[in-house]
Amino acid sequence: MTEARRRWMGVLARAGAGEIEARLEATPLPAHTRLRGPETGLVMVRGRAGGDGAPFNLGEMTVTRCAVRLADGAVGHAYRAGRDARAAELSAVLDAALQDPARRGALLDGVIAPLAEAQEAARQVQARKAAATRVQFFTMANMR
């Protein structure tokens, strides 16, 4: 369950509110109560530099979080980069709903899978654009 939850939360964290809502037209969400947020704040982002990987503070990043409880008692949480409060709340509700085995199949098929496919397609387009600008240094060295 932990690995599956990590996977669906990763997909939801990369999706905007409009994308999530478009997938939810056929699958209505259950009623929920807000436990926390959505709230926007800052977190410190750490980086590593040098050969030894010594950590340093790279800078601050805006994060929005939300926690909800469904009528059946399931609790969902969401943390996401940026200020999209609606997406954070939708992600938290979906997290709680996906924990219910009775709802999981329909939500995975109707919401998570299409979002994951769209994200993978966008990733492939970006990879093709990056590959087109790749420099083959071996080829350049042999051209002399």
SEZA-160346 format. One record per atom (N, C-alpha, C): residue in three letters; atom name; x, y, z. Coordinates in steps of 0.1 Angstrom, whole numbers, plus 5000, padded with zeros to 4 digits. Layout:
   rest   atom     xx     yy     zz
    ALA     CA      X      Y      Z
...
// end
This chain:
   rest   atom     xx     yy     zz
    MET      N   5008   4988   5000
    MET     CA   5000   5000   5000
    MET      C   5009   5013   5000
    THR      N   5020   5012   5007
    THR     CA   5028   5024   5008
    THR      C   5034   5028   4994
    GLU      N   5039   5018   4987
    GLU     CA   5044   5021   4974
    GLU      C   5034   5026   4964
    ALA      N   5022   5020   4965
    ALA     CA   5011   5024   4956
    ALA      C   5007   5039   4960
    ARG      N   5006   5042   4972
    ARG     CA   5002   5055   4977
    ARG      C   5013   5065   4972
    ARG      N   5026   5061   4974
    ARG     CA   5036   5070   4969
    ARG      C   5035   5073   4954
    ARG      N   5031   5063   4947
    ARG     CA   5030   5065   4932
    ARG      C   5018   5074   4929
    TRP      N   5006   5072   4935
    TRP     CA   4995   5081   4932
    TRP      C   4997   5095   4937
    MET      N   5004   5097   4948
    MET     CA   5006   5110   4954
    MET      C   5016   5118   4945
    GLY      N   5026   5110   4939
    GLY     CA   5035   5116   4930
    GLY      C   5028   5122   4917
    VAL      N   5019   5114   4912
    VAL     CA   5011   5118   4900
    VAL      C   5003   5130   4904
    LEU      N   4996   5130   4915
    LEU     CA   4988   5141   4919
    LEU      C   4996   5154   4922
    ALA      N   5008   5152   4927
    ALA     CA   5016   5164   4930
    ALA      C   5021   5171   4918
    ARG      N   5022   5164   4907
    ARG     CA   5026   5170   4894
    ARG      C   5015   5175   4886
    ALA      N   5002   5173   4890
    ALA     CA   4991   5176   4882
    ALA      C   4985   5189   4887
    GLY      N   4980   5198   4878
    GLY     CA   4973   5210   4883
    GLY      C   4959   5207   4886
    ALA      N   4952   5217   4892
    ALA     CA   4938   5216   4896
    ALA      C   4929   5213   4884
    GLY      N   4932   5220   4874
    GLY     CA   4923   5219   4862
    GLY      C   4924   5205   4856
    GLU      N   4936   5199   4856
    GLU     CA   4938   5186   4851
    GLU      C   4931   5175   4859
    ILE      N   4932   5177   4872
    ILE     CA   4925   5168   4882
    ILE      C   4910   5169   4880
    GLU      N   4905   5181   4880
    GLU     CA   4891   5183   4879
    GLU      C   4885   5178   4866
    ALA      N   4893   5179   4855
    ALA     CA   4888   5173   4842
    ALA      C   4886   5158   4843
    ARG      N   4895   5151   4851
    ARG     CA   4894   5137   4852
    ARG      C   4883   5133   4862
    LEU      N   4879   5142   4870
    LEU     CA   4869   5139   4881
    LEU      C   4854   5141   4876
    GLU      N   4852   5145   4864
    GLU     CA   4838   5148   4859
    GLU      C   4830   5135   4859
    ALA      N   4836   5124   4856
    ALA     CA   4829   5111   4856
    ALA      C   4829   5104   4870
    THR      N   4838   5108   4878
    THR     CA   4839   5101   4891
    THR      C   4838   5112   4902
    PRO      N   4827   5114   4908
    PRO     CA   4825   5124   4919
    PRO      C   4833   5121   4931
    LEU      N   4838   5131   4938
    LEU     CA   4845   5129   4950
    LEU      C   4836   5128   4962
    PRO      N   4839   5121   4972
    PRO     CA   4831   5120   4984
    PRO      C   4831   5133   4992
    ALA      N   4821   5135   5001
    ALA     CA   4821   5147   5009
    ALA      C   4833   5146   5019
    HIS      N   4838   5158   5023
    HIS     CA   4850   5158   5032
    HIS      C   4850   5170   5041
    THR      N   4857   5169   5051
    THR     CA   4859   5180   5061
    THR      C   4874   5184   5061
    ARG      N   4877   5197   5061
    ARG     CA   4891   5201   5061
    ARG      C   4896   5200   5075
    LEU      N   4907   5193   5077
    LEU     CA   4914   5192   5090
    LEU      C   4925   5203   5090
    ARG      N   4931   5206   5079
    ARG     CA   4942   5216   5079
    ARG      C   4942   5222   5064
    GLY      N   4942   5235   5064
    GLY     CA   4944   5242   5051
    GLY      C   4933   5242   5041
    PRO      N   4936   5244   5029
    PRO     CA   4949   5244   5023
    PRO      C   4957   5257   5028
    GLU      N   4970   5255   5031
    GLU     CA   4978   5265   5036
    GLU      C   4991   5266   5028
    THR      N   4995   5278   5025
    THR     CA   5008   5280   5017
    THR      C   5019   5285   5026
    GLY      N   5030   5280   5025
    GLY     CA   5042   5284   5033
    GLY      C   5055   5282   5025
    LEU      N   5066   5283   5033
    LEU     CA   5079   5281   5027
    LEU      C   5086   5269   5033
    VAL      N   5094   5262   5026
    VAL     CA   5103   5252   5031
    VAL      C   5117   5255   5026
    MET      N   5127   5251   5033
    MET     CA   5141   5253   5029
    MET      C   5145   5241   5020
    VAL      N   5150   5244   5009
    VAL     CA   5155   5234   5000
    VAL      C   5170   5232   5002
    ARG      N   5174   5220   5004
    ARG     CA   5188   5217   5006
    ARG      C   5194   5211   4993
    GLY      N   5207   5214   4991
    GLY     CA   5214   5209   4980
    GLY      C   5227   5203   4985
    ARG      N   5234   5197   4975
    ARG     CA   5247   5191   4979
    ARG      C   5257   5195   4968
    ALA      N   5269   5198   4973
    ALA     CA   5279   5203   4963
    ALA      C   5293   5197   4966
    GLY      N   5301   5197   4956
    GLY     CA   5315   5192   4958
    GLY      C   5315   5177   4957
    GLY      N   5328   5172   4958
    GLY     CA   5330   5158   4957
    GLY      C   5325   5150   4969
    ASP      N   5325   5157   4981
    ASP     CA   5320   5150   4993
    ASP      C   5305   5151   4995
    GLY      N   5298   5159   4987
    GLY     CA   5284   5160   4988
    GLY      C   5280   5168   5001
    ALA      N   5288   5177   5005
    ALA     CA   5284   5185   5017
    ALA      C   5271   5193   5014
    PRO      N   5262   5192   5024
    PRO     CA   5249   5198   5022
    PRO      C   5250   5213   5024
    PHE      N   5241   5221   5017
    PHE     CA   5240   5235   5019
    PHE      C   5226   5239   5016
    ASN      N   5222   5251   5022
    ASN     CA   5208   5256   5020
    ASN      C   5208   5263   5006
    LEU      N   5200   5257   4997
    LEU     CA   5199   5262   4983
    LEU      C   5190   5275   4983
    GLY      N   5179   5274   4990
    GLY     CA   5169   5285   4991
    GLY      C   5156   5280   4995
    GLU      N   5146   5289   4995
    GLU     CA   5133   5286   5000
    GLU      C   5124   5283   4988
    MET      N   5114   5275   4990
    MET     CA   5104   5271   4980
    MET      C   5090   5272   4986
    THR      N   5081   5276   4978
    THR     CA   5067   5277   4982
    THR      C   5060   5264   4981
    VAL      N   5053   5260   4992
    VAL     CA   5047   5247   4993
    VAL      C   5032   5249   4998
    THR      N   5023   5242   4993
    THR     CA   5009   5242   4998
    THR      C   5005   5229   5004
    ARG      N   5000   5228   5015
    ARG     CA   4996   5216   5022
    ARG      C   4981   5216   5025
    CYS      N   4975   5204   5026
    CYS     CA   4961   5203   5030
    CYS      C   4959   5189   5036
    ALA      N   4950   5188   5046
    ALA     CA   4946   5175   5052
    ALA      C   4931   5175   5053
    VAL      N   4925   5164   5049
    VAL     CA   4910   5163   5049
    VAL      C   4906   5150   5056
    ARG      N   4894   5149   5060
    ARG     CA   4888   5137   5065
    ARG      C   4875   5134   5058
    LEU      N   4873   5122   5053
    LEU     CA   4861   5118   5047
    LEU      C   4851   5114   5057
    ALA      N   4838   5113   5053
    ALA     CA   4827   5109   5062
    ALA      C   4830   5095   5068
    ASP      N   4837   5086   5061
    ASP     CA   4839   5073   5066
    ASP      C   4852   5072   5076
    GLY      N   4858   5084   5078
    GLY     CA   4869   5085   5087
    GLY      C   4883   5084   5081
    ALA      N   4884   5082   5068
    ALA     CA   4897   5081   5061
    ALA      C   4903   5095   5060
    VAL      N   4916   5096   5063
    VAL     CA   4923   5109   5063
    VAL      C   4932   5109   5051
    GLY      N   4932   5121   5044
    GLY     CA   4941   5123   5033
    GLY      C   4950   5135   5035
    HIS      N   4962   5134   5030
    HIS     CA   4972   5145   5031
    HIS      C   4977   5149   5017
    ALA      N   4981   5161   5015
    ALA     CA   4988   5165   5003
    ALA      C   4997   5176   5006
    TYR      N   5009   5175   5001
    TYR     CA   5019   5186   5000
    TYR      C   5023   5187   4986
    ARG      N   5023   5200   4981
    ARG     CA   5027   5202   4967
    ARG      C   5035   5215   4965
    ALA      N   5044   5215   4956
    ALA     CA   5051   5227   4953
    ALA      C   5042   5238   4947
    GLY      N   5044   5250   4951
    GLY     CA   5036   5261   4945
    GLY      C   5025   5266   4954
    ARG      N   5016   5273   4948
    ARG     CA   5005   5280   4956
    ARG      C   4991   5275   4952
    ASP      N   4990   5264   4945
    ASP     CA   4977   5259   4940
    ASP      C   4969   5252   4951
    ALA      N   4961   5260   4958
    ALA     CA   4954   5255   4970
    ALA      C   4943   5245   4965
    ARG      N   4937   5248   4954
    ARG     CA   4926   5239   4950
    ARG      C   4932   5225   4946
    ALA      N   4943   5225   4940
    ALA     CA   4950   5212   4936
    ALA      C   4954   5205   4949
    ALA      N   4959   5212   4959
    ALA     CA   4963   5206   4972
    ALA      C   4951   5199   4978
    GLU      N   4939   5206   4978
    GLU     CA   4927   5200   4985
    GLU      C   4922   5188   4977
    LEU      N   4922   5189   4964
    LEU     CA   4917   5178   4955
    LEU      C   4927   5166   4957
    SER      N   4940   5169   4958
    SER     CA   4949   5158   4960
    SER      C   4947   5151   4974
    ALA      N   4944   5159   4984
    ALA     CA   4942   5153   4997
    ALA      C   4929   5145   4998
    VAL      N   4919   5150   4991
    VAL     CA   4906   5142   4990
    VAL      C   4908   5129   4983
    LEU      N   4915   5130   4972
    LEU     CA   4918   5118   4964
    LEU      C   4927   5108   4972
    ASP      N   4936   5113   4979
    ASP     CA   4945   5105   4988
    ASP      C   4936   5097   4998
    ALA      N   4927   5104   5004
    ALA     CA   4918   5097   5014
    ALA      C   4909   5087   5006
    ALA      N   4903   5091   4995
    ALA     CA   4894   5082   4988
    ALA      C   4901   5070   4982
    LEU      N   4914   5071   4978
    LEU     CA   4922   5060   4972
    LEU      C   4926   5050   4983
    GLN      N   4925   5054   4995
    GLN     CA   4928   5044   5006
    GLN      C   4917   5034   5008
    ASP      N   4905   5037   5003
    ASP     CA   4894   5028   5004
    ASP      C   4894   5018   4992
    PRO      N   4896   5005   4995
    PRO     CA   4896   4995   4984
    PRO      C   4884   4995   4975
    ALA      N   4872   4999   4980
    ALA     CA   4860   4999   4972
    ALA      C   4861   5010   4961
    ARG      N   4868   5021   4964
    ARG     CA   4868   5033   4955
    ARG      C   4881   5032   4947
    ARG      N   4891   5026   4951
    ARG     CA   4905   5026   4946
    ARG      C   4905   5023   4931
    GLY      N   4899   5012   4927
    GLY     CA   4900   5008   4913
    GLY      C   4894   5019   4903
    ALA      N   4883   5024   4906
    ALA     CA   4876   5034   4897
    ALA      C   4885   5047   4897
    LEU      N   4890   5051   4908
    LEU     CA   4898   5063   4908
    LEU      C   4912   5061   4902
    LEU      N   4918   5049   4903
    LEU     CA   4930   5047   4897
    LEU      C   4929   5047   4882
    ASP      N   4918   5040   4877
    ASP     CA   4915   5039   4862
    ASP      C   4910   5053   4857
    GLY      N   4902   5060   4864
    GLY     CA   4896   5072   4859
    GLY      C   4904   5085   4861
    VAL      N   4912   5085   4871
    VAL     CA   4919   5097   4874
    VAL      C   4935   5096   4873
    ILE      N   4940   5087   4881
    ILE     CA   4954   5085   4883
    ILE      C   4961   5081   4870
    ALA      N   4956   5070   4864
    ALA     CA   4962   5065   4851
    ALA      C   4962   5075   4840
    PRO      N   4951   5082   4837
    PRO     CA   4952   5092   4826
    PRO      C   4961   5103   4829
    LEU      N   4962   5108   4842
    LEU     CA   4971   5118   4846
    LEU      C   4986   5113   4844
    ALA      N   4989   5101   4848
    ALA     CA   5002   5095   4847
    ALA      C   5006   5094   4832
    GLU      N   4997   5090   4824
    GLU     CA   4999   5089   4809
    GLU      C   5002   5102   4803
    ALA      N   4995   5113   4807
    ALA     CA   4997   5126   4802
    ALA      C   5010   5131   4806
    GLN      N   5014   5129   4819
    GLN     CA   5027   5133   4824
    GLN      C   5038   5126   4817
    GLU      N   5037   5113   4814
    GLU     CA   5047   5106   4807
    GLU      C   5049   5111   4793
    ALA      N   5038   5114   4786
    ALA     CA   5038   5119   4773
    ALA      C   5046   5133   4773
    ALA      N   5043   5141   4782
    ALA     CA   5049   5154   4783
    ALA      C   5064   5152   4786
    ARG      N   5068   5143   4794
    ARG     CA   5082   5140   4798
    ARG      C   5089   5135   4785
    GLN      N   5083   5127   4777
    GLN     CA   5089   5122   4765
    GLN      C   5091   5133   4755
    VAL      N   5082   5142   4754
    VAL     CA   5083   5154   4745
    VAL      C   5095   5162   4749
    GLN      N   5096   5165   4762
    GLN     CA   5107   5172   4767
    GLN      C   5120   5165   4765
    ALA      N   5121   5152   4767
    ALA     CA   5133   5144   4764
    ALA      C   5137   5145   4750
    ARG      N   5127   5145   4740
    ARG     CA   5131   5146   4726
    ARG      C   5136   5159   4723
    LYS      N   5131   5170   4729
    LYS     CA   5136   5183   4727
    LYS      C   5150   5184   4732
    ALA      N   5153   5179   4744
    ALA     CA   5166   5179   4749
    ALA      C   5176   5171   4741
    ALA      N   5172   5160   4736
    ALA     CA   5180   5151   4728
    ALA      C   5184   5158   4715
    ALA      N   5176   5166   4710
    ALA     CA   5179   5173   4697
    ALA      C   5190   5183   4699
    THR      N   5192   5188   4711
    THR     CA   5203   5197   4713
    THR      C   5216   5191   4719
    ARG      N   5216   5178   4720
    ARG     CA   5227   5171   4726
    ARG      C   5239   5172   4717
    VAL      N   5251   5175   4723
    VAL     CA   5263   5176   4715
    VAL      C   5271   5163   4717
    GLN      N   5275   5157   4706
    GLN     CA   5284   5145   4706
    GLN      C   5298   5149   4706
    PHE      N   5305   5150   4717
    PHE     CA   5318   5155   4718
    PHE      C   5328   5145   4711
    PHE      N   5325   5132   4711
    PHE     CA   5334   5123   4705
    PHE      C   5334   5125   4690
    THR      N   5323   5128   4684
    THR     CA   5322   5131   4670
    THR      C   5329   5144   4666
    MET      N   5328   5154   4675
    MET     CA   5335   5167   4672
    MET      C   5350   5165   4673
    ALA      N   5355   5156   4682
    ALA     CA   5369   5154   4683
    ALA      C   5375   5147   4671
    ASN      N   5367   5138   4665
    ASN     CA   5371   5131   4653
    ASN      C   5370   5139   4640
    MET      N   5364   5151   4641
    MET     CA   5362   5159   4629
    MET      C   5374   5167   4626
    ARG      N   5384   5168   4634
    ARG     CA   5396   5176   4632
    ARG      C   5405   5170   4622
// end
